[in-house]
């Protein structure tokens, strides 16, 4: 009798202890989760009172600038290639007369967007592998202009030693891009192509979307624009690159390997060259004499290694004329590892190139 009572009491004690232990564990879990729950509550409250997250507020702040860019689109569409090219000289004159770079941003972005749509997008109908038939053009004058332009590309391809009907597109873009940039068409030619290809889809359209315009504005402001693969980082970079090159800055576009540096230089080159800018690309096998003209361009593509070690080598040169890189004024860095990010920075050395940024005329300051 006594033994049974003792056993029952022991079991009850174990049950109470187990209950209290589990209760303690749950209470500890609650304490562990409390900071997260409190932080989320505070974050939600701040979003409510501040009308959205920091990113959402930033996008709202950029909405008026975006609206001004879009309002200029019809004006840019109506320009011929020569008139669009003349905008670059106009911007430079306005800057010389005292205008600020930010004042030109809406119009410069509108010009760059139209040039990208024409030279990277619609002019792709001239590449034979895409199979576009000039019979699809309604106006006889536009068909004549198309055939003349394609004949020029065929002659350039023959001079370069490849068949324009069979060669890979990458080879054609690299060999014929400068010829594409030299072509001149009236606005009516592009109007027909817009009617044929109303959707903004490659290869025949390359018009930056609003989200890409926002990314370009953010980069110009010296901030980070994070974009997933396929959202068009290469195209986004052309917008602030054009604006800052017009402003007199030597622009470096930094990527992760020689192939991408060469590809992006030739892919975007027709747009920049059609607007009167010079474009270059640094390759690892180049010597100093080959690098100098590439760095002398308005916009230079290259890798972080080449830009960094050229800086070091320049600082070991005995004579100024032996240096290749020139001033470090504006850079757009495309990160190829982890989340694809475009970052705008300016620096004085390889170890600082991502941590220093130019602000006005006051020199370089840490972020």
C-alpha positions in Angstrom: 0.0 0.0 0.0 2.7 2.4 1.0 4.9 1.4 -2.0 2.0 2.0 -4.4 1.4 5.4 -3.0 5.0 6.4 -3.2 5.2 5.3 -6.9 2.0 7.3 -7.7 3.4 10.4 -6.0 6.7 10.0 -7.9 4.8 9.9 -11.2 2.8 12.9 -10.3 6.0 14.8 -9.5 7.6 13.9 -12.8 4.4 15.0 -14.6 4.4 18.4 -12.9 8.1 18.8 -13.6 7.7 18.0 -17.2 4.9 20.5 -17.5 6.9 23.2 -15.9 9.9 22.4 -18.1 7.8 22.7 -21.3 6.2 25.9 -20.0 9.7 27.3 -19.4 10.8 26.3 -22.9 7.8 28.0 -24.5 8.3 31.1 -22.4 12.0 31.2 -23.5 10.9 30.8 -27.2 8.5 33.8 -26.6 11.3 35.9 -25.2 13.6 34.9 -28.1 10.9 35.9 -30.6 9.8 39.1 -28.9 12.5 41.3 -30.4 11.7 40.2 -33.9 8.0 40.7 -33.3 8.5 44.1 -31.7 10.8 45.1 -34.6 8.2 44.0 -37.2 5.5 45.9 -35.3 7.7 49.0 -35.1 8.6 48.7 -38.8 5.0 48.4 -39.8 4.1 51.4 -37.7 6.9 53.4 -39.3 5.8 52.4 -42.8 2.3 53.5 -42.0 3.3 56.9 -40.6 6.1 57.5 -43.1 3.9 56.3 -46.0 5.9 53.2 -47.1 9.5 51.8 -46.8 12.6 53.8 -47.6 12.7 52.3 -51.1 9.0 53.0 -51.7 9.5 56.7 -50.6 12.6 57.0 -52.8 10.6 55.8 -55.8 7.8 58.2 -55.0 10.3 61.0 -54.9 11.6 60.1 -58.3 8.1 60.0 -59.8 8.2 63.6 -60.9 11.5 63.2 -62.7 10.2 60.0 -64.4 7.1 61.9 -65.5 9.3 64.6 -67.1 11.3 62.0 -69.0 8.2 60.3 -70.3 6.6 63.6 -71.2 9.6 64.3 -73.6 9.2 61.0 -75.4 7.0 62.2 -78.2 9.4 65.1 -78.9 12.4 62.7 -79.2 10.5 60.3 -81.4 9.9 63.1 -83.9 13.6 63.9 -84.3 15.7 62.6 -87.1 19.0 60.9 -86.3 20.9 64.1 -87.0 18.7 66.1 -84.8 19.0 63.6 -82.0 22.8 63.7 -82.4 22.7 67.5 -82.1 21.2 67.2 -78.6 24.6 66.2 -77.3 26.2 69.4 -78.4 23.2 71.3 -77.1 23.6 69.8 -73.6 27.3 70.6 -73.6 26.6 74.2 -74.5 24.0 74.5 -71.8 26.4 73.1 -69.2 29.0 75.6 -70.4 26.4 78.4 -69.9 25.9 77.4 -66.3 23.3 74.7 -66.3 23.7 71.9 -63.7 23.9 68.2 -64.7 20.8 67.3 -62.7 18.9 70.0 -64.7 19.7 68.1 -67.9 18.8 64.6 -66.5 15.2 64.3 -67.8 16.0 65.4 -71.3 19.3 63.6 -71.5 17.7 60.3 -70.3 14.9 60.8 -72.9 17.6 61.3 -75.6 19.5 58.2 -74.4 16.4 56.1 -74.3 15.4 57.0 -77.9 19.0 56.4 -79.1 19.0 53.0 -77.4 15.7 52.0 -78.9 16.9 53.0 -82.4 20.5 51.8 -82.5 20.4 48.8 -80.2 16.8 47.9 -81.0 15.2 48.9 -84.3 18.4 48.9 -86.3 18.7 45.2 -85.6 16.4 44.6 -88.5 19.4 45.3 -90.7 21.3 42.2 -89.5 20.5 39.4 -91.9 20.3 36.5 -89.4 17.2 38.2 -87.9 15.4 37.6 -91.3 13.6 40.9 -91.6 12.1 41.5 -95.1 12.1 45.1 -96.4 8.8 44.3 -98.1 7.1 44.7 -94.7 7.8 48.4 -94.9 5.0 50.3 -96.5 6.7 53.5 -97.7 8.9 53.1 -100.8 11.4 55.6 -99.4 11.9 53.6 -96.2 12.4 50.4 -98.3 15.1 52.2 -100.3 16.8 53.5 -97.1 16.7 50.0 -95.7 18.2 48.3 -98.7 21.0 51.0 -98.9 21.8 50.5 -95.3 21.9 46.7 -95.5 24.2 46.9 -98.6 26.6 49.1 -96.5 26.6 46.4 -93.8 27.1 43.7 -96.3 30.1 45.5 -97.7 31.5 46.1 -94.2 31.0 42.4 -93.4 32.8 41.3 -96.6 35.7 43.7 -95.7 35.8 42.1 -92.2 36.0 38.6 -93.8 32.7 37.0 -92.9 29.3 36.1 -94.4 26.6 38.4 -93.0 24.0 35.8 -93.6 25.7 33.0 -91.7 28.1 34.6 -89.1 27.0 34.5 -85.4 25.2 37.7 -84.2 28.0 38.3 -81.6 30.6 38.6 -84.4 28.3 40.8 -86.5 27.6 43.2 -83.6 31.3 43.6 -82.8 32.2 44.1 -86.5 29.3 46.2 -87.8 28.3 48.2 -84.7 30.3 51.3 -85.7 28.7 51.1 -89.2 25.3 51.0 -87.6 26.1 54.1 -85.6 27.0 56.0 -88.8 23.7 55.3 -90.5 21.2 58.2 -90.7 17.5 57.7 -91.0 14.5 60.1 -90.8 11.9 59.8 -88.0 9.4 58.3 -90.5 11.7 55.2 -90.9 11.5 54.5 -87.1 7.8 55.2 -87.0 7.2 52.4 -89.4 9.3 50.0 -87.4 7.4 51.0 -84.2 4.1 50.1 -85.9 5.6 46.7 -86.9 7.0 46.0 -83.5 4.8 47.8 -80.9 5.9 45.6 -78.0 9.1 46.7 -76.4 10.8 43.3 -76.8 14.3 42.4 -78.2 15.8 42.1 -80.7 13.9 44.8 -82.6 13.0 47.1 -79.7 15.3 48.2 -76.8 13.4 51.0 -75.1 14.2 51.2 -71.4 11.2 50.7 -69.2 10.2 53.0 -66.4 11.9 50.8 -63.8 15.1 50.9 -65.8 14.9 54.7 -65.9 14.5 54.7 -62.1 17.6 52.5 -61.9 19.5 54.9 -64.0 18.5 57.9 -61.9 19.5 56.1 -58.7 22.9 55.3 -60.2 23.4 58.9 -61.2 22.7 59.8 -57.6 25.5 57.6 -56.4 23.3 54.9 -54.9 22.8 51.2 -55.5 20.3 49.7 -57.9 19.8 46.0 -57.3 18.3 44.1 -60.2 17.8 40.4 -60.8 19.2 38.7 -63.9 17.3 39.6 -67.0 16.1 43.0 -65.9 18.5 44.8 -68.2 21.4 46.1 -66.1 23.5 46.6 -69.2 20.9 48.8 -70.7 20.3 50.7 -67.4 24.0 51.6 -67.2 23.9 53.4 -70.6 21.6 56.2 -69.2 23.8 57.6 -66.4 26.9 56.8 -68.5 25.6 59.1 -71.3 24.6 61.9 -69.0 27.9 62.0 -67.1 29.9 61.7 -70.3 28.0 64.7 -71.7 28.9 66.4 -68.5 32.6 66.0 -69.2 33.4 63.1 -66.9 35.4 60.2 -68.2 33.1 57.2 -67.5 34.4 53.8 -66.6 31.9 50.9 -66.7 33.4 48.0 -64.7 32.4 44.4 -65.3 33.7 41.0 -64.2 35.6 39.6 -67.3 37.1 40.6 -70.6 34.3 39.0 -72.6 31.6 41.1 -71.0 33.7 44.2 -71.3 34.1 43.7 -75.0 30.5 42.5 -75.6 29.0 45.5 -73.8 31.3 48.0 -75.5 30.2 46.8 -79.0 26.6 46.1 -78.0 26.0 49.6 -76.6 28.6 51.3 -78.8 26.2 52.2 -81.7 24.0 54.1 -79.3 26.8 56.2 -77.8 28.6 56.7 -81.1 25.3 57.8 -82.8 25.1 60.5 -80.1 28.6 61.7 -80.8 30.5 59.9 -78.0 33.6 57.7 -78.2 33.6 54.2 -76.6 36.5 52.0 -75.7 37.2 48.6 -74.0 40.2 47.4 -72.0 41.4 43.8 -72.6 43.9 42.0 -70.5 46.3 41.3 -73.4 46.6 45.0 -74.4 49.9 46.8 -73.9 50.2 50.4 -72.8 50.1 51.8 -76.3 46.9 50.0 -77.0 45.3 51.0 -73.7 45.8 54.7 -74.1 43.3 55.3 -76.9 40.7 53.1 -75.2 41.0 55.1 -72.0 40.9 58.4 -74.0 37.3 57.6 -75.0 34.3 59.2 -73.3 33.2 55.8 -72.0 35.5 52.9 -71.3 34.4 49.3 -70.5 36.8 47.0 -68.6 37.2 44.7 -65.6 37.9 45.6 -62.0 41.4 43.9 -62.3 42.4 45.9 -65.3 41.2 49.2 -63.9 42.8 48.5 -60.6 46.2 47.4 -61.8 46.4 50.1 -64.5 46.0 52.6 -61.6 48.9 50.9 -59.8 51.1 50.8 -62.9 50.4 54.4 -63.7 51.6 55.4 -60.3 54.9 53.7 -61.0 55.5 55.4 -64.3 58.3 57.9 -64.5 56.7 60.2 -67.1 53.2 61.6 -67.2 52.8 60.8 -70.9 53.5 57.1 -70.2 50.3 56.8 -68.0 47.2 55.3 -69.6 44.3 55.8 -67.3 43.8 59.5 -66.9 41.4 61.0 -64.3 39.1 58.8 -62.2 35.8 60.7 -62.3 32.8 58.4 -62.6 32.4 54.7 -62.5 29.5 52.2 -62.8 30.3 48.8 -61.3 28.3 45.8 -62.4 28.7 43.0 -59.8 28.6 39.5 -61.2 28.5 37.5 -58.0 25.6 37.2 -55.6 22.6 39.5 -56.3 23.4 41.4 -59.6 23.9 45.0 -58.5 25.0 48.2 -60.2 26.8 50.6 -58.1 28.1 54.1 -58.8 31.3 55.2 -57.1 34.4 57.3 -57.8 37.7 56.6 -56.3 41.5 57.2 -56.2 42.8 53.6 -55.9 41.9 50.0 -56.3 41.2 49.6 -52.6 39.0 52.7 -52.5 37.2 52.6 -55.8 34.0 51.4 -54.2 34.2 53.5 -51.1 34.7 57.0 -52.4 32.5 59.1 -54.5 32.8 62.5 -56.1 30.6 65.3 -54.7 30.5 68.5 -56.7 33.7 70.3 -56.7 34.7 69.5 -53.1 36.7 66.5 -54.0 36.3 62.9 -52.9 34.5 62.0 -49.7 33.8 58.6 -48.1 30.3 57.3 -48.4 
